[in-house]
Amino acid sequence: MRARSWTGPHRDLRLLRRAARRLRRVATFVALGYFAAFLTLTVARPSVMTRPAPGGLPTGLLLALVQLPVTWLAVLVYEVTARRYVDPLARQVRRHAHGTADGEPRP
């Protein structure tokens, strides 16, 4: 088996895969982590979830309602991070695949 080269044509693809994988993991753990914390509190500390929160709502209902903005935030962070880190790598791979510096296909 040949050792992988960290330079060359496939380096950009490896970097792109790694960046996309990391991005998916972080976004998934943020959204699912909040949901898991909510479920854990519901099962382990039901007395905390039934206490009134500021505004008169039960804490459990308030935390359930906060799940939607947390999910939106995870999606927003995913989009911003993808545009900043993954999209430039994808453009670089596309340019390299076409063999030109400007990304246009060769005639």
Backbone as XML, in Angstrom:
<?xml version="1.0"?>
<chain id="A" units="angstrom">
  <residue number="1" name="MET">
    <atom name="N" x="0.834" y="-1.179" z="0.000"/>
    <atom name="CA" x="0.000" y="0.000" z="0.000"/>
    <atom name="C" x="0.880" y="1.244" z="0.000"/>
  </residue>
  <residue number="2" name="ARG">
    <atom name="N" x="0.513" y="2.185" z="-0.828"/>
    <atom name="CA" x="1.291" y="3.394" z="-0.987"/>
    <atom name="C" x="0.877" y="4.438" z="0.052"/>
  </residue>
  <residue number="3" name="ALA">
    <atom name="N" x="1.843" y="5.171" z="0.581"/>
    <atom name="CA" x="1.548" y="6.233" z="1.545"/>
    <atom name="C" x="0.847" y="7.393" z="0.831"/>
  </residue>
  <residue number="4" name="ARG">
    <atom name="N" x="-0.092" y="7.997" z="1.517"/>
    <atom name="CA" x="-0.808" y="9.125" z="0.929"/>
    <atom name="C" x="0.086" y="10.355" z="0.886"/>
  </residue>
  <residue number="5" name="SER">
    <atom name="N" x="-0.013" y="11.048" z="-0.209"/>
    <atom name="CA" x="0.694" y="12.308" z="-0.343"/>
    <atom name="C" x="-0.203" y="13.423" z="0.153"/>
  </residue>
  <residue number="6" name="TRP">
    <atom name="N" x="0.336" y="14.330" z="0.956"/>
    <atom name="CA" x="-0.464" y="15.441" z="1.448"/>
    <atom name="C" x="-0.403" y="16.622" z="0.505"/>
  </residue>
  <residue number="7" name="THR">
    <atom name="N" x="0.202" y="16.405" z="-0.646"/>
    <atom name="CA" x="0.183" y="17.403" z="-1.703"/>
    <atom name="C" x="-0.334" y="16.721" z="-2.950"/>
  </residue>
  <residue number="8" name="GLY">
    <atom name="N" x="-0.607" y="17.482" z="-3.959"/>
    <atom name="CA" x="-1.056" y="16.882" z="-5.205"/>
    <atom name="C" x="-2.541" y="17.102" z="-5.453"/>
  </residue>
  <residue number="9" name="PRO">
    <atom name="N" x="-3.037" y="16.465" z="-6.503"/>
    <atom name="CA" x="-4.400" y="16.753" z="-6.951"/>
    <atom name="C" x="-5.490" y="16.309" z="-5.986"/>
  </residue>
  <residue number="10" name="HIS">
    <atom name="N" x="-5.247" y="15.288" z="-5.179"/>
    <atom name="CA" x="-6.300" y="14.781" z="-4.307"/>
    <atom name="C" x="-6.300" y="15.444" z="-2.928"/>
  </residue>
  <residue number="11" name="ARG">
    <atom name="N" x="-5.317" y="16.270" z="-2.666"/>
    <atom name="CA" x="-5.242" y="16.963" z="-1.380"/>
    <atom name="C" x="-6.471" y="17.846" z="-1.169"/>
  </residue>
  <residue number="12" name="ASP">
    <atom name="N" x="-6.845" y="18.578" z="-2.211"/>
    <atom name="CA" x="-7.999" y="19.477" z="-2.096"/>
    <atom name="C" x="-9.281" y="18.699" z="-1.821"/>
  </residue>
  <residue number="13" name="LEU">
    <atom name="N" x="-9.438" y="17.539" z="-2.442"/>
    <atom name="CA" x="-10.624" y="16.720" z="-2.190"/>
    <atom name="C" x="-10.656" y="16.235" z="-0.749"/>
  </residue>
  <residue number="14" name="ARG">
    <atom name="N" x="-9.508" y="15.818" z="-0.225"/>
    <atom name="CA" x="-9.451" y="15.383" z="1.170"/>
    <atom name="C" x="-9.803" y="16.528" z="2.108"/>
  </residue>
  <residue number="15" name="LEU">
    <atom name="N" x="-9.280" y="17.721" z="1.830"/>
    <atom name="CA" x="-9.590" y="18.885" z="2.661"/>
    <atom name="C" x="-11.077" y="19.225" z="2.585"/>
  </residue>
  <residue number="16" name="LEU">
    <atom name="N" x="-11.654" y="19.133" z="1.396"/>
    <atom name="CA" x="-13.078" y="19.419" z="1.227"/>
    <atom name="C" x="-13.934" y="18.413" z="1.986"/>
  </residue>
  <residue number="17" name="ARG">
    <atom name="N" x="-13.611" y="17.143" z="1.870"/>
    <atom name="CA" x="-14.363" y="16.117" z="2.607"/>
    <atom name="C" x="-14.266" y="16.329" z="4.110"/>
  </residue>
  <residue number="18" name="ARG">
    <atom name="N" x="-13.061" y="16.622" z="4.580"/>
    <atom name="CA" x="-12.847" y="16.824" z="6.016"/>
    <atom name="C" x="-13.631" y="18.042" z="6.515"/>
  </residue>
  <residue number="19" name="ALA">
    <atom name="N" x="-13.613" y="19.127" z="5.757"/>
    <atom name="CA" x="-14.335" y="20.333" z="6.166"/>
    <atom name="C" x="-15.843" y="20.091" z="6.181"/>
  </residue>
  <residue number="20" name="ALA">
    <atom name="N" x="-16.358" y="19.411" z="5.178"/>
    <atom name="CA" x="-17.794" y="19.128" z="5.124"/>
    <atom name="C" x="-18.204" y="18.187" z="6.253"/>
  </residue>
  <residue number="21" name="ARG">
    <atom name="N" x="-17.387" y="17.189" z="6.534"/>
    <atom name="CA" x="-17.685" y="16.245" z="7.612"/>
    <atom name="C" x="-17.697" y="16.955" z="8.969"/>
  </residue>
  <residue number="22" name="ARG">
    <atom name="N" x="-16.708" y="17.803" z="9.201"/>
    <atom name="CA" x="-16.629" y="18.539" z="10.467"/>
    <atom name="C" x="-17.837" y="19.465" z="10.613"/>
  </residue>
  <residue number="23" name="LEU">
    <atom name="N" x="-18.212" y="20.106" z="9.534"/>
    <atom name="CA" x="-19.353" y="21.009" z="9.563"/>
    <atom name="C" x="-20.646" y="20.272" z="9.889"/>
  </residue>
  <residue number="24" name="ARG">
    <atom name="N" x="-20.845" y="19.124" z="9.264"/>
    <atom name="CA" x="-22.047" y="18.328" z="9.551"/>
    <atom name="C" x="-22.078" y="17.888" z="11.005"/>
  </residue>
  <residue number="25" name="ARG">
    <atom name="N" x="-20.944" y="17.450" z="11.518"/>
    <atom name="CA" x="-20.889" y="16.969" z="12.904"/>
    <atom name="C" x="-21.211" y="18.073" z="13.895"/>
  </residue>
  <residue number="26" name="VAL">
    <atom name="N" x="-20.625" y="19.237" z="13.712"/>
    <atom name="CA" x="-20.854" y="20.336" z="14.651"/>
    <atom name="C" x="-22.316" y="20.757" z="14.637"/>
  </residue>
  <residue number="27" name="ALA">
    <atom name="N" x="-22.888" y="20.938" z="13.454"/>
    <atom name="CA" x="-24.295" y="21.351" z="13.370"/>
    <atom name="C" x="-25.214" y="20.295" z="13.980"/>
  </residue>
  <residue number="28" name="THR">
    <atom name="N" x="-24.933" y="19.031" z="13.723"/>
    <atom name="CA" x="-25.756" y="17.955" z="14.277"/>
    <atom name="C" x="-25.656" y="17.907" z="15.793"/>
  </residue>
  <residue number="29" name="PHE">
    <atom name="N" x="-24.441" y="18.027" z="16.326"/>
    <atom name="CA" x="-24.272" y="17.964" z="17.771"/>
    <atom name="C" x="-24.898" y="19.159" z="18.475"/>
  </residue>
  <residue number="30" name="VAL">
    <atom name="N" x="-24.909" y="20.319" z="17.845"/>
    <atom name="CA" x="-25.552" y="21.482" z="18.469"/>
    <atom name="C" x="-27.053" y="21.244" z="18.581"/>
  </residue>
  <residue number="31" name="ALA">
    <atom name="N" x="-27.687" y="20.879" z="17.461"/>
    <atom name="CA" x="-29.139" y="20.696" z="17.470"/>
    <atom name="C" x="-29.550" y="19.500" z="18.326"/>
  </residue>
  <residue number="32" name="LEU">
    <atom name="N" x="-28.888" y="18.375" z="18.141"/>
    <atom name="CA" x="-29.249" y="17.190" z="18.911"/>
    <atom name="C" x="-28.816" y="17.290" z="20.373"/>
  </residue>
  <residue number="33" name="GLY">
    <atom name="N" x="-27.732" y="18.010" z="20.620"/>
    <atom name="CA" x="-27.278" y="18.186" z="21.998"/>
    <atom name="C" x="-28.284" y="18.947" z="22.834"/>
  </residue>
  <residue number="34" name="TYR">
    <atom name="N" x="-28.851" y="19.998" z="22.264"/>
    <atom name="CA" x="-29.881" y="20.745" z="22.999"/>
    <atom name="C" x="-31.100" y="19.871" z="23.235"/>
  </residue>
  <residue number="35" name="PHE">
    <atom name="N" x="-31.516" y="19.137" z="22.220"/>
    <atom name="CA" x="-32.678" y="18.257" z="22.358"/>
    <atom name="C" x="-32.415" y="17.178" z="23.407"/>
  </residue>
  <residue number="36" name="ALA">
    <atom name="N" x="-31.214" y="16.601" z="23.398"/>
    <atom name="CA" x="-30.876" y="15.573" z="24.393"/>
    <atom name="C" x="-30.855" y="16.161" z="25.805"/>
  </residue>
  <residue number="37" name="ALA">
    <atom name="N" x="-30.357" y="17.388" z="25.937"/>
    <atom name="CA" x="-30.365" y="18.029" z="27.257"/>
    <atom name="C" x="-31.799" y="18.264" z="27.732"/>
  </residue>
  <residue number="38" name="PHE">
    <atom name="N" x="-32.667" y="18.676" z="26.818"/>
    <atom name="CA" x="-34.073" y="18.881" z="27.152"/>
    <atom name="C" x="-34.719" y="17.570" z="27.601"/>
  </residue>
  <residue number="39" name="LEU">
    <atom name="N" x="-34.482" y="16.502" z="26.856"/>
    <atom name="CA" x="-35.052" y="15.204" z="27.224"/>
    <atom name="C" x="-34.494" y="14.698" z="28.547"/>
  </residue>
  <residue number="40" name="THR">
    <atom name="N" x="-33.206" y="14.879" z="28.762"/>
    <atom name="CA" x="-32.582" y="14.447" z="30.011"/>
    <atom name="C" x="-33.190" y="15.183" z="31.201"/>
  </residue>
  <residue number="41" name="LEU">
    <atom name="N" x="-33.367" y="16.489" z="31.065"/>
    <atom name="CA" x="-34.002" y="17.245" z="32.146"/>
    <atom name="C" x="-35.439" y="16.788" z="32.376"/>
  </residue>
  <residue number="42" name="THR">
    <atom name="N" x="-36.142" y="16.478" z="31.301"/>
    <atom name="CA" x="-37.530" y="16.035" z="31.425"/>
    <atom name="C" x="-37.623" y="14.733" z="32.212"/>
  </residue>
  <residue number="43" name="VAL">
    <atom name="N" x="-36.705" y="13.829" z="31.962"/>
    <atom name="CA" x="-36.734" y="12.519" z="32.624"/>
    <atom name="C" x="-36.100" y="12.585" z="34.017"/>
  </residue>
  <residue number="44" name="ALA">
    <atom name="N" x="-34.952" y="13.232" z="34.126"/>
    <atom name="CA" x="-34.203" y="13.203" z="35.379"/>
    <atom name="C" x="-34.691" y="14.225" z="36.404"/>
  </residue>
  <residue number="45" name="ARG">
    <atom name="N" x="-35.185" y="15.353" z="35.961"/>
    <atom name="CA" x="-35.602" y="16.420" z="36.873"/>
    <atom name="C" x="-36.964" y="16.998" z="36.480"/>
  </residue>
  <residue number="46" name="PRO">
    <atom name="N" x="-38.006" y="16.204" z="36.577"/>
    <atom name="CA" x="-39.321" y="16.736" z="36.201"/>
    <atom name="C" x="-39.769" y="17.902" z="37.072"/>
  </residue>
  <residue number="47" name="SER">
    <atom name="N" x="-39.266" y="17.962" z="38.305"/>
    <atom name="CA" x="-39.656" y="19.080" z="39.171"/>
    <atom name="C" x="-39.103" y="20.408" z="38.637"/>
  </residue>
  <residue number="48" name="VAL">
    <atom name="N" x="-37.925" y="20.367" z="38.029"/>
    <atom name="CA" x="-37.350" y="21.576" z="37.435"/>
    <atom name="C" x="-38.186" y="22.010" z="36.229"/>
  </residue>
  <residue number="49" name="MET">
    <atom name="N" x="-38.662" y="21.049" z="35.470"/>
    <atom name="CA" x="-39.401" y="21.360" z="34.246"/>
    <atom name="C" x="-40.798" y="21.911" z="34.541"/>
  </residue>
  <residue number="50" name="THR">
    <atom name="N" x="-41.338" y="21.642" z="35.717"/>
    <atom name="CA" x="-42.679" y="22.136" z="36.037"/>
    <atom name="C" x="-42.662" y="23.464" z="36.790"/>
  </residue>
  <residue number="51" name="ARG">
    <atom name="N" x="-41.486" y="23.901" z="37.237"/>
    <atom name="CA" x="-41.400" y="25.194" z="37.923"/>
    <atom name="C" x="-41.737" y="26.330" z="36.961"/>
  </residue>
  <residue number="52" name="PRO">
    <atom name="N" x="-42.360" y="27.372" z="37.476"/>
    <atom name="CA" x="-42.632" y="28.509" z="36.587"/>
    <atom name="C" x="-41.346" y="29.266" z="36.252"/>
  </residue>
  <residue number="53" name="ALA">
    <atom name="N" x="-41.205" y="29.588" z="34.998"/>
    <atom name="CA" x="-40.076" y="30.387" z="34.521"/>
    <atom name="C" x="-40.523" y="31.851" z="34.494"/>
  </residue>
  <residue number="54" name="PRO">
    <atom name="N" x="-39.611" y="32.768" z="34.264"/>
    <atom name="CA" x="-40.028" y="34.171" z="34.114"/>
    <atom name="C" x="-41.083" y="34.288" z="33.009"/>
  </residue>
  <residue number="55" name="GLY">
    <atom name="N" x="-42.143" y="34.974" z="33.295"/>
    <atom name="CA" x="-43.231" y="35.101" z="32.342"/>
    <atom name="C" x="-44.393" y="34.191" z="32.660"/>
  </residue>
  <residue number="56" name="GLY">
    <atom name="N" x="-44.235" y="33.306" z="33.641"/>
    <atom name="CA" x="-45.321" y="32.445" z="34.066"/>
    <atom name="C" x="-45.406" y="31.110" z="33.354"/>
  </residue>
  <residue number="57" name="LEU">
    <atom name="N" x="-44.655" y="30.899" z="32.291"/>
    <atom name="CA" x="-44.664" y="29.608" z="31.601"/>
    <atom name="C" x="-43.880" y="28.582" z="32.406"/>
  </residue>
  <residue number="58" name="PRO">
    <atom name="N" x="-44.264" y="27.323" z="32.348"/>
    <atom name="CA" x="-43.428" y="26.290" z="32.974"/>
    <atom name="C" x="-42.064" y="26.228" z="32.270"/>
  </residue>
  <residue number="59" name="THR">
    <atom name="N" x="-41.036" y="25.922" z="33.021"/>
    <atom name="CA" x="-39.685" y="25.874" z="32.467"/>
    <atom name="C" x="-39.595" y="24.891" z="31.305"/>
  </residue>
  <residue number="60" name="GLY">
    <atom name="N" x="-40.269" y="23.746" z="31.412"/>
    <atom name="CA" x="-40.242" y="22.748" z="30.328"/>
    <atom name="C" x="-40.813" y="23.292" z="29.036"/>
  </residue>
  <residue number="61" name="LEU">
    <atom name="N" x="-41.902" y="24.030" z="29.123"/>
    <atom name="CA" x="-42.501" y="24.614" z="27.928"/>
    <atom name="C" x="-41.595" y="25.685" z="27.337"/>
  </residue>
  <residue number="62" name="LEU">
    <atom name="N" x="-41.002" y="26.488" z="28.196"/>
    <atom name="CA" x="-40.082" y="27.516" z="27.717"/>
    <atom name="C" x="-38.883" y="26.884" z="26.989"/>
  </residue>
  <residue number="63" name="LEU">
    <atom name="N" x="-38.306" y="25.847" z="27.591"/>
    <atom name="CA" x="-37.173" y="25.171" z="26.943"/>
    <atom name="C" x="-37.596" y="24.500" z="25.641"/>
  </residue>
  <residue number="64" name="ALA">
    <atom name="N" x="-38.804" y="23.974" z="25.586"/>
    <atom name="CA" x="-39.299" y="23.371" z="24.351"/>
    <atom name="C" x="-39.457" y="24.428" z="23.268"/>
  </residue>
  <residue number="65" name="LEU">
    <atom name="N" x="-39.947" y="25.605" z="23.637"/>
    <atom name="CA" x="-40.111" y="26.679" z="22.661"/>
    <atom name="C" x="-38.773" y="27.232" z="22.180"/>
  </residue>
  <residue number="66" name="VAL">
    <atom name="N" x="-37.756" y="27.159" z="23.028"/>
    <atom name="CA" x="-36.425" y="27.651" z="22.658"/>
    <atom name="C" x="-35.747" y="26.702" z="21.663"/>
  </residue>
  <residue number="67" name="GLN">
    <atom name="N" x="-36.246" y="25.475" z="21.554"/>
    <atom name="CA" x="-35.635" y="24.526" z="20.616"/>
    <atom name="C" x="-35.684" y="25.021" z="19.171"/>
  </residue>
  <residue number="68" name="LEU">
    <atom name="N" x="-36.744" y="25.661" z="18.792"/>
    <atom name="CA" x="-36.866" y="26.152" z="17.424"/>
    <atom name="C" x="-35.794" y="27.201" z="17.110"/>
  </residue>
  <residue number="69" name="PRO">
    <atom name="N" x="-35.613" y="28.235" z="17.935"/>
    <atom name="CA" x="-34.516" y="29.173" z="17.645"/>
    <atom name="C" x="-33.130" y="28.525" z="17.690"/>
  </residue>
  <residue number="70" name="VAL">
    <atom name="N" x="-32.946" y="27.539" z="18.569"/>
    <atom name="CA" x="-31.648" y="26.855" z="18.618"/>
    <atom name="C" x="-31.400" y="26.115" z="17.302"/>
  </residue>
  <residue number="71" name="THR">
    <atom name="N" x="-32.428" y="25.484" z="16.772"/>
    <atom name="CA" x="-32.300" y="24.796" z="15.480"/>
    <atom name="C" x="-32.022" y="25.799" z="14.374"/>
  </residue>
  <residue number="72" name="TRP">
    <atom name="N" x="-32.728" y="26.923" z="14.371"/>
    <atom name="CA" x="-32.465" y="27.963" z="13.373"/>
    <atom name="C" x="-31.033" y="28.468" z="13.486"/>
  </residue>
  <residue number="73" name="LEU">
    <atom name="N" x="-30.559" y="28.644" z="14.706"/>
    <atom name="CA" x="-29.192" y="29.099" z="14.909"/>
    <atom name="C" x="-28.194" y="28.078" z="14.368"/>
  </residue>
  <residue number="74" name="ALA">
    <atom name="N" x="-28.456" y="26.796" z="14.604"/>
    <atom name="CA" x="-27.565" y="25.754" z="14.083"/>
    <atom name="C" x="-27.532" y="25.793" z="12.551"/>
  </residue>
  <residue number="75" name="VAL">
    <atom name="N" x="-28.674" y="25.993" z="11.929"/>
    <atom name="CA" x="-28.730" y="26.084" z="10.461"/>
    <atom name="C" x="-27.995" y="27.327" z="9.976"/>
  </residue>
  <residue number="76" name="LEU">
    <atom name="N" x="-28.195" y="28.451" z="10.655"/>
    <atom name="CA" x="-27.517" y="29.688" z="10.275"/>
    <atom name="C" x="-26.000" y="29.547" z="10.391"/>
  </residue>
  <residue number="77" name="VAL">
    <atom name="N" x="-25.533" y="28.990" z="11.495"/>
    <atom name="CA" x="-24.089" y="28.775" z="11.676"/>
    <atom name="C" x="-23.563" y="27.822" z="10.605"/>
  </residue>
  <residue number="78" name="TYR">
    <atom name="N" x="-24.343" y="26.797" z="10.280"/>
    <atom name="CA" x="-23.957" y="25.850" z="9.227"/>
    <atom name="C" x="-23.785" y="26.587" z="7.900"/>
  </residue>
  <residue number="79" name="GLU">
    <atom name="N" x="-24.761" y="27.416" z="7.544"/>
    <atom name="CA" x="-24.704" y="28.145" z="6.270"/>
    <atom name="C" x="-23.510" y="29.093" z="6.211"/>
  </residue>
  <residue number="80" name="VAL">
    <atom name="N" x="-23.318" y="29.867" z="7.276"/>
    <atom name="CA" x="-22.218" y="30.835" z="7.291"/>
    <atom name="C" x="-20.874" y="30.120" z="7.225"/>
  </residue>
  <residue number="81" name="THR">
    <atom name="N" x="-20.732" y="29.080" z="7.999"/>
    <atom name="CA" x="-19.473" y="28.334" z="8.014"/>
    <atom name="C" x="-19.233" y="27.644" z="6.672"/>
  </residue>
  <residue number="82" name="ALA">
    <atom name="N" x="-20.281" y="27.111" z="6.070"/>
    <atom name="CA" x="-20.129" y="26.474" z="4.754"/>
    <atom name="C" x="-19.674" y="27.486" z="3.722"/>
  </residue>
  <residue number="83" name="ARG">
    <atom name="N" x="-20.270" y="28.662" z="3.731"/>
    <atom name="CA" x="-19.867" y="29.683" z="2.758"/>
    <atom name="C" x="-18.434" y="30.147" z="2.980"/>
  </residue>
  <residue number="84" name="ARG">
    <atom name="N" x="-18.026" y="30.193" z="4.239"/>
    <atom name="CA" x="-16.695" y="30.711" z="4.540"/>
    <atom name="C" x="-15.589" y="29.679" z="4.299"/>
  </residue>
  <residue number="85" name="TYR">
    <atom name="N" x="-15.833" y="28.405" z="4.641"/>
    <atom name="CA" x="-14.758" y="27.421" z="4.592"/>
    <atom name="C" x="-14.938" y="26.343" z="3.524"/>
  </residue>
  <residue number="86" name="VAL">
    <atom name="N" x="-16.135" y="25.832" z="3.356"/>
    <atom name="CA" x="-16.334" y="24.705" z="2.445"/>
    <atom name="C" x="-16.470" y="25.164" z="1.001"/>
  </residue>
  <residue number="87" name="ASP">
    <atom name="N" x="-17.225" y="26.234" z="0.753"/>
    <atom name="CA" x="-17.414" y="26.698" z="-0.619"/>
    <atom name="C" x="-16.108" y="27.090" z="-1.314"/>
  </residue>
  <residue number="88" name="PRO">
    <atom name="N" x="-15.188" y="27.802" z="-0.646"/>
    <atom name="CA" x="-13.912" y="28.090" z="-1.320"/>
    <atom name="C" x="-13.133" y="26.821" z="-1.678"/>
  </residue>
  <residue number="89" name="LEU">
    <atom name="N" x="-13.189" y="25.819" z="-0.809"/>
    <atom name="CA" x="-12.514" y="24.556" z="-1.131"/>
    <atom name="C" x="-13.179" y="23.889" z="-2.329"/>
  </residue>
  <residue number="90" name="ALA">
    <atom name="N" x="-14.507" y="23.933" z="-2.391"/>
    <atom name="CA" x="-15.224" y="23.340" z="-3.526"/>
    <atom name="C" x="-14.869" y="24.062" z="-4.817"/>
  </residue>
  <residue number="91" name="ARG">
    <atom name="N" x="-14.790" y="25.390" z="-4.778"/>
    <atom name="CA" x="-14.392" y="26.137" z="-5.981"/>
    <atom name="C" x="-12.980" y="25.768" z="-6.406"/>
  </residue>
  <residue number="92" name="GLN">
    <atom name="N" x="-12.100" y="25.593" z="-5.436"/>
    <atom name="CA" x="-10.721" y="25.228" z="-5.747"/>
    <atom name="C" x="-10.662" y="23.847" z="-6.401"/>
  </residue>
  <residue number="93" name="VAL">
    <atom name="N" x="-11.429" y="22.895" z="-5.883"/>
    <atom name="CA" x="-11.477" y="21.556" z="-6.476"/>
    <atom name="C" x="-12.053" y="21.628" z="-7.877"/>
  </residue>
  <residue number="94" name="ARG">
    <atom name="N" x="-13.107" y="22.419" z="-8.066"/>
    <atom name="CA" x="-13.732" y="22.567" z="-9.381"/>
    <atom name="C" x="-12.743" y="23.161" z="-10.379"/>
  </residue>
  <residue number="95" name="ARG">
    <atom name="N" x="-12.018" y="24.215" z="-9.953"/>
    <atom name="CA" x="-11.017" y="24.827" z="-10.835"/>
    <atom name="C" x="-9.948" y="23.826" z="-11.218"/>
  </residue>
  <residue number="96" name="HIS">
    <atom name="N" x="-9.498" y="23.057" z="-10.231"/>
    <atom name="CA" x="-8.448" y="22.078" z="-10.500"/>
    <atom name="C" x="-8.957" y="20.997" z="-11.459"/>
  </residue>
  <residue number="97" name="ALA">
    <atom name="N" x="-10.215" y="20.590" z="-11.306"/>
    <atom name="CA" x="-10.778" y="19.563" z="-12.173"/>
    <atom name="C" x="-10.897" y="20.050" z="-13.611"/>
  </residue>
  <residue number="98" name="HIS">
    <atom name="N" x="-11.195" y="21.340" z="-13.774"/>
    <atom name="CA" x="-11.309" y="21.902" z="-15.120"/>
    <atom name="C" x="-9.946" y="22.259" z="-15.699"/>
  </residue>
  <residue number="99" name="GLY">
    <atom name="N" x="-8.955" y="22.345" z="-14.863"/>
    <atom name="CA" x="-7.605" y="22.608" z="-15.339"/>
    <atom name="C" x="-7.317" y="24.048" z="-15.642"/>
  </residue>
  <residue number="100" name="THR">
    <atom name="N" x="-8.134" y="24.959" z="-15.181"/>
    <atom name="CA" x="-7.878" y="26.377" z="-15.418"/>
    <atom name="C" x="-7.894" y="27.113" z="-14.100"/>
  </residue>
  <residue number="101" name="ALA">
    <atom name="N" x="-7.313" y="28.303" z="-14.106"/>
    <atom name="CA" x="-7.241" y="29.096" z="-12.885"/>
    <atom name="C" x="-8.537" y="29.856" z="-12.620"/>
  </residue>
  <residue number="102" name="ASP">
    <atom name="N" x="-9.317" y="30.140" z="-13.658"/>
    <atom name="CA" x="-10.511" y="30.945" z="-13.458"/>
    <atom name="C" x="-11.778" y="30.116" z="-13.301"/>
  </residue>
  <residue number="103" name="GLY">
    <atom name="N" x="-11.692" y="28.796" z="-13.377"/>
    <atom name="CA" x="-12.850" y="27.951" z="-13.187"/>
    <atom name="C" x="-13.648" y="27.665" z="-14.452"/>
  </residue>
  <residue number="104" name="GLU">
    <atom name="N" x="-13.271" y="28.309" z="-15.559"/>
    <atom name="CA" x="-13.964" y="28.074" z="-16.823"/>
    <atom name="C" x="-13.407" y="26.818" z="-17.481"/>
  </residue>
  <residue number="105" name="PRO">
    <atom name="N" x="-14.270" y="26.023" z="-18.136"/>
    <atom name="CA" x="-13.781" y="24.820" z="-18.794"/>
    <atom name="C" x="-12.869" y="25.155" z="-19.963"/>
  </residue>
  <residue number="106" name="ARG">
    <atom name="N" x="-11.945" y="24.254" z="-20.210"/>
    <atom name="CA" x="-11.038" y="24.431" z="-21.345"/>
    <atom name="C" x="-11.777" y="24.186" z="-22.650"/>
  </residue>
  <residue number="107" name="PRO">
    <atom name="N" x="-11.424" y="24.915" z="-23.713"/>
    <atom name="CA" x="-12.080" y="24.688" z="-25.025"/>
    <atom name="C" x="-11.695" y="23.377" z="-25.637"/>
  </residue>
</chain>
